[in-house]
Amino acid sequence: MTAQEIHDTIQGKFPDVIIEFNDSVLQPYIKCTPNQFNEVCQFLRDEEELNFDALMNCSGVDYGEELGVVYHLYSMTHRHKIVLKVNVTRENAEIPTVADIWRTADWHEREIFDLYGINFINHPDMRRILLPDDWEGYPLRKDYVQPQFYNGIEIAHPDMKGNSDEEK
Amino acid sequence: MKKSNFPESQFELQIPDPLRTDEMTLSMGPQHPSTHGVLQVILKTDGEIVNSARPQIGYLHRCFEKHAENITWHQVIPFTDRLDYIASMNNNLGYAIGVERMMNLEVNERAEYLRVIVAELNRIASHLIALGTYGLDIGAFTPFLYVFRDREKILDLFEEICGARLLYNYVWVGGVAYDAPEGWREKVLEFVDYFEPKIKEYNDILTYNKIFIERTANVGVIPADVGISYGVSGPSLRGSGVNFDLRKDDPYSVYDRFEFDVITGKGEMGTIGDTWDRYWVRVAEMYESAKIIRQAAEQLPEGDAKETIPRNIKVPAGEYYMRTETPRGELGYYIISDGGKMPNRVKVRSPAFCNLSVLPAIAPGVMIADLVAIIGSLDIVLGEVDR
């Protein structure tokens, strides 16, 4: 199926979900609202014609004003792809989990929670995965300031002039 | 009245119930020889049986993605070397192709062929390590020496073409860092001639060894649908009988010009998707890689491999998800550019990360010793898991 057909199928089933559809970029994407997102993903996986059984990648992005999560889906049987995007505000960063649909999302969402601070609702095990449990802040956000100390140990950054992205 | 053991004493000796056993929590790693690096697995065990296994990762987290946002497009390449440090060529390749596709850059033919040769040589080197260390995990020491003997020859070839033996920084955006020196092509062909018969040696000493089969067949079976749902890819997924290889299914570089087969697990020794199948896919894949190398080296066109390397990399604003087949599976780079000198975001979809995540699903009910066999058969590299 082409991206346009995939878009039309979702549009037919969930009329209020799609915010934006862009077919002119290298990899066409569909921007969705956070509510009903879990149902949309369930539909994408289970619908016979779509059958997106593989979540290739799930990535957090900091757009400045907003945070976002980008899902790259692939169908092993039909060999088509689509990109889904969900944006949330920095203050209220919450997205329904898809870990119950694609199990690989479990660790990917934990990683996004770890590095971007986006909370996934109904996730089975929402903990940090790469950083220590007592780490403060979310390092991949653009406004992150590196701490001077971790548990009383000084953190040296010999190759970096400043602590934040702007100062470097 | 019950007779007291110590009539004079107020205390009764409590005889424990001989059948009562406690669940024991056992920490396997992070300093453990069979976890292939600094991986910790928290085991809940009932005697010798594993009830649950929870991998704890992050010990080798080096903030690749944060670093990538603060360095130029080209400076990212040495960092990608350090993700999967035993298949660095393949890591370079994925990133370079991703950036090229965003720039819409045509790459010199000779450079494309050289890329395929080094990537497949590196695949063999990586699979050799997987074989050797897997033998060590199971308790066979000698195969490790065999594979290192042959891996050494590949490293010598790499040293000759780019000067490095482990972290190459060889595949650049738009081409390769150095053209092949004189006589290198012949040495590659010589190596392939030397190497192909050697695979039989590994089969004789390890693959069809009775003890090895007893330890690996029917252990740690990953059903195909579970594997796909957990994002397992590469030899680990093909071991489950799924015919999925990005070199065929989502072709990149010049792979569509070569003839090779995709190896899948057939359940020869036990069940489809057991650890022996995953191991066997790697062994058979080395044949296929050798086939590709032979074709590429024979067809290697003349030209200047550095011709199309841009002086300044200008990536138009946009985003791209590039995935390539590394020895461990689907390595994805999700690259976002805002048109500036530096990437806005480089996310690595690491195959070892996803392959490891299937462990909690298949571990319950196996013996502790078999868990070692399962972790070894997934062939994880912790540098890539933690990034």
Interface residues (C-beta under 8 A of the other chain):
Chain A: V25 L26 Q27 D53 A54 L55 M56 N57 S59 G60 V61 D62 V70 H72 M76 R79 V83 W102 R103 T104 D106 W107 L115 R128 I129 L130 L131 P132 P139 L140 D165 K168
Chain B: I57 G58 H61 C63 E65 K66 E69 N70 R101 M102 D225 V226 I228 S229 Y230 G231 V242 F244 D249 G318 E319 Y320 Y321 R323 E330 G332 Y334 I336 R345 K347 R349 F353 C354 S357 A361 D386 R387
